[in-house]
């Protein structure tokens, strides 16, 4: 099952290059325990993960007569031990170049929080290279989809 990493359908940043996508600051107990904090910086070139944790989220809708509302709640935390070669390569790709004004669909993409830990125990929550429509590059999504994930916690 494909689950993307960020929510959004915004298009151009106007800079000619899509930005790196900062991951959601949504709460995820499995990432908080690791000490990972979302960053606006891409994965450092010398960082070599030995494990990854991703938290998936689900849409919550609260129906009340006074004020219906919606938001996200974490759904599951999963761990992978790699291999991470394809993911690291994908995370080092530059964001897509923009030629003219892009045409972006208004797709809703559920957020996922990705934290990577190296052999020294350092945990990063890196920004992700994005498309001109502000979604993770297809190479990032494909690399995540090919990893084997084991559920380590289930949400509310």
Backbone torsions as a table, in degrees:
resi	resn	phi	psi	omega
1	UNK	NA	132.4	179.4
2	UNK	-86.5	128.7	173.1
3	UNK	-132.1	124.0	-177.9
4	UNK	-80.0	-179.8	-170.0
5	UNK	-104.0	-26.4	-178.3
6	UNK	-133.4	163.6	173.6
7	UNK	-101.4	140.7	175.3
8	UNK	155.4	155.1	175.2
9	UNK	-143.1	19.3	179.7
10	UNK	-70.6	156.1	-177.3
11	UNK	-103.4	-112.0	-166.2
12	UNK	-73.7	144.8	171.1
13	UNK	-94.6	-8.6	178.9
14	UNK	80.9	-2.3	-175.3
15	UNK	-93.8	-5.5	-176.4
16	UNK	89.6	-12.0	179.0
17	UNK	-138.5	136.5	176.9
18	UNK	-67.4	149.9	179.8
19	UNK	-78.1	166.9	165.0
20	UNK	-72.4	142.9	-175.2
21	UNK	-95.8	115.9	176.4
22	UNK	-73.5	131.3	-179.3
23	UNK	-72.1	156.4	-178.5
24	UNK	-55.0	140.2	175.4
25	UNK	-87.7	11.9	179.9
26	UNK	-57.3	149.9	-178.5
27	UNK	-70.0	135.9	173.2
28	UNK	-144.1	108.1	-176.3
29	UNK	-54.2	-37.8	-178.3
30	UNK	-65.3	-35.0	178.5
31	UNK	-79.4	-38.5	179.1
32	UNK	-60.0	-39.1	178.6
33	UNK	-62.4	-35.7	179.2
34	UNK	-73.9	-17.5	-178.8
35	UNK	86.1	12.9	179.7
36	UNK	-74.8	138.7	177.0
37	UNK	-124.7	136.3	176.7
38	UNK	-56.7	140.0	-177.9
39	UNK	-124.1	153.4	173.9
40	UNK	-91.2	0.9	-178.6
41	UNK	-101.0	145.4	175.8
42	UNK	-70.4	172.3	178.7
43	UNK	-60.8	126.4	177.7
44	UNK	-60.1	145.8	-175.7
45	UNK	-64.1	-24.8	-178.1
46	UNK	-96.1	3.5	-179.0
47	UNK	-82.1	126.4	-179.5
48	UNK	-121.6	99.9	-178.3
49	UNK	-70.0	146.1	172.8
50	UNK	-114.6	-12.9	174.4
51	UNK	-153.1	158.6	178.1
52	UNK	-137.9	146.6	173.1
53	UNK	-126.7	133.3	173.1
54	UNK	-126.5	140.5	175.1
55	UNK	-113.0	128.4	176.7
56	UNK	-98.5	155.0	-177.4
57	UNK	-124.1	161.9	176.3
58	UNK	-131.7	152.1	178.8
59	UNK	-75.8	134.2	175.7
60	UNK	-116.7	136.4	178.0
61	UNK	-126.2	123.5	178.8
62	UNK	-106.9	116.5	180.0
63	UNK	-96.9	117.7	171.2
64	UNK	-142.9	151.1	-178.1
65	UNK	-63.0	-34.8	-176.8
66	UNK	-72.8	-47.0	-176.6
67	UNK	-159.5	96.5	174.4
68	UNK	-67.4	143.2	-179.9
69	UNK	-145.7	163.8	176.6
70	UNK	-140.8	162.8	-179.9
71	UNK	-173.9	-160.2	-179.8
72	UNK	-124.0	145.9	171.5
73	UNK	-130.7	143.5	-179.5
74	UNK	-68.3	141.4	-175.0
75	UNK	-104.7	-44.3	-179.0
76	UNK	-158.3	149.9	172.9
77	UNK	-113.7	136.5	-178.1
78	UNK	-131.6	152.1	179.3
79	UNK	-123.6	145.7	173.2
80	UNK	-133.4	146.7	176.1
81	UNK	-111.8	18.4	172.6
82	UNK	94.3	-164.4	9.2
83	UNK	-74.6	147.8	-172.1
84	UNK	-106.8	9.9	-177.4
85	UNK	-55.5	-48.7	-179.2
86	UNK	-65.5	-39.5	179.3
87	UNK	-65.7	-45.1	179.2
88	UNK	-61.4	-44.7	177.1
89	UNK	-58.7	-44.2	-179.0
90	UNK	-65.7	-39.0	-179.8
91	UNK	-70.6	-18.3	177.4
92	UNK	-91.8	-2.9	176.8
93	UNK	-70.0	148.4	175.6
94	UNK	-76.1	156.1	173.7
95	UNK	-59.7	159.0	-179.7
96	UNK	-63.2	146.6	172.5
97	UNK	-79.0	151.5	179.3
98	UNK	-109.9	123.5	174.5
99	UNK	-110.9	107.3	-179.0
100	UNK	73.6	-160.5	-179.6
101	UNK	-91.8	117.5	-177.7
102	UNK	-72.2	154.4	172.9
103	UNK	-106.5	115.4	-176.1
104	UNK	-117.3	139.6	175.8
105	UNK	-81.7	157.1	-179.6
106	UNK	-93.7	57.6	179.0
107	UNK	-78.9	141.0	174.4
108	UNK	-94.3	125.0	-177.2
109	UNK	-119.6	123.7	179.5
110	UNK	-68.0	139.0	-180.0
111	UNK	-74.1	153.7	171.8
112	UNK	-139.8	138.6	178.4
113	UNK	-104.8	124.1	-177.2
114	UNK	-114.3	123.2	176.4
115	UNK	-120.2	136.6	-179.6
116	UNK	-118.0	138.1	-179.7
117	UNK	-123.0	136.9	178.9
118	UNK	-95.8	179.7	-176.1
119	UNK	-64.2	-22.4	178.7
120	UNK	-85.7	-4.3	-179.8
121	UNK	91.3	5.9	177.1
122	UNK	-76.6	131.3	-179.3
123	UNK	-115.8	132.2	177.7
124	UNK	-122.0	147.4	171.2
125	UNK	-120.6	83.6	-169.7
126	UNK	-75.9	155.1	168.5
127	UNK	-69.5	153.1	-173.9
128	UNK	-113.4	140.2	175.9
129	UNK	-65.3	135.1	-173.0
130	UNK	-118.7	169.3	174.5
131	UNK	-86.4	171.9	177.2
132	UNK	-64.5	-17.5	178.2
133	UNK	-96.8	14.0	174.0
134	UNK	63.3	43.2	169.2
135	UNK	-122.2	157.9	178.5
136	UNK	-59.9	146.7	176.9
137	UNK	-54.6	146.7	177.8
138	UNK	-56.1	-33.1	179.2
139	UNK	-64.6	-35.4	177.5
140	UNK	-67.7	-46.8	179.8
141	UNK	-62.0	-42.5	-179.7
142	UNK	-64.6	-41.7	-179.9
143	UNK	-63.8	-39.6	177.2
144	UNK	-67.6	-38.6	-179.3
145	UNK	-67.4	-26.4	-178.5
146	UNK	-85.0	-13.2	178.0
147	UNK	-73.3	153.4	173.7
148	UNK	-91.7	125.3	-177.0
149	UNK	-115.6	139.1	176.6
150	UNK	-118.5	128.7	180.0
151	UNK	-68.5	132.1	179.5
152	UNK	-115.9	-17.2	177.7
153	UNK	-158.8	150.9	178.4
154	UNK	-120.6	138.3	-176.2
155	UNK	-71.4	-169.9	-175.2
156	UNK	-59.2	NA	NA
